[in-house]
Amino acid sequence: MMQMMMATLGGTSAANSAQRHALMARRAVGFAIFASGVAVIVAQALQHALGG
């Protein structure tokens, strides 16, 4: 599927670069959401452990 799309786009390196940047941005956003969730869980666990 991706190969067909790249063939339609002409397989330009600009398209490759844009796709790579979009993937990296999506990964960064996903990691930020995951990290913030972990931080909230850790903060709640610490608060509970300290009797807050």
C-alpha positions as a Markdown table, in Angstrom:
| # | Residue | x | y | z |
|---|---|---|---|---|
| 1 | Met | 0.0 | 0.0 | 0.0 |
| 2 | Met | 2.7 | 2.4 | 1.0 |
| 3 | Gln | 4.7 | 1.5 | -2.1 |
| 4 | Met | 1.7 | 2.2 | -4.3 |
| 5 | Met | 1.3 | 5.6 | -2.7 |
| 6 | Met | 5.0 | 6.4 | -3.0 |
| 7 | Ala | 4.9 | 5.4 | -6.7 |
| 8 | Thr | 1.9 | 7.7 | -7.2 |
| 9 | Leu | 3.8 | 10.5 | -5.5 |
| 10 | Gly | 6.8 | 9.8 | -7.7 |
| 11 | Gly | 8.8 | 8.5 | -4.7 |
| 12 | Thr | 10.4 | 11.9 | -4.2 |
| 13 | Ser | 12.8 | 12.2 | -1.3 |
| 14 | Ala | 10.7 | 15.2 | -0.1 |
| 15 | Ala | 7.7 | 12.9 | 0.3 |
| 16 | Asn | 9.9 | 10.4 | 2.2 |
| 17 | Ser | 11.2 | 13.1 | 4.4 |
| 18 | Ala | 7.8 | 14.5 | 5.2 |
| 19 | Gln | 6.5 | 11.0 | 6.0 |
| 20 | Arg | 9.5 | 10.4 | 8.3 |
| 21 | His | 8.9 | 13.7 | 10.1 |
| 22 | Ala | 5.2 | 13.0 | 10.5 |
| 23 | Leu | 6.0 | 9.6 | 12.0 |
| 24 | Met | 8.6 | 11.0 | 14.4 |
| 25 | Ala | 6.1 | 13.7 | 15.5 |
| 26 | Arg | 3.4 | 11.1 | 16.1 |
| 27 | Arg | 5.9 | 9.0 | 18.1 |
| 28 | Ala | 7.0 | 12.1 | 20.1 |
| 29 | Val | 3.3 | 13.0 | 20.9 |
| 30 | Gly | 2.6 | 9.4 | 21.9 |
| 31 | Phe | 5.6 | 9.2 | 24.1 |
| 32 | Ala | 4.7 | 12.5 | 25.7 |
| 33 | Ile | 1.2 | 11.3 | 26.5 |
| 34 | Phe | 2.6 | 8.0 | 27.9 |
| 35 | Ala | 5.3 | 9.8 | 30.0 |
| 36 | Ser | 2.7 | 12.2 | 31.5 |
| 37 | Gly | 0.5 | 9.2 | 32.4 |
| 38 | Val | 3.4 | 7.5 | 34.1 |
| 39 | Ala | 4.3 | 10.7 | 35.9 |
| 40 | Val | 0.7 | 11.0 | 37.3 |
| 41 | Ile | 0.7 | 7.4 | 38.4 |
| 42 | Val | 4.1 | 7.8 | 40.2 |
| 43 | Ala | 3.0 | 11.0 | 41.8 |
| 44 | Gln | -0.2 | 9.5 | 43.1 |
| 45 | Ala | 1.7 | 6.4 | 44.4 |
| 46 | Leu | 4.2 | 8.6 | 46.2 |
| 47 | Gln | 1.5 | 10.7 | 47.7 |
| 48 | His | -0.3 | 7.6 | 48.9 |
| 49 | Ala | 2.9 | 6.1 | 50.3 |
| 50 | Leu | 3.6 | 9.3 | 52.2 |
| 51 | Gly | 0.2 | 9.3 | 53.7 |
| 52 | Gly | -1.1 | 12.3 | 51.8 |
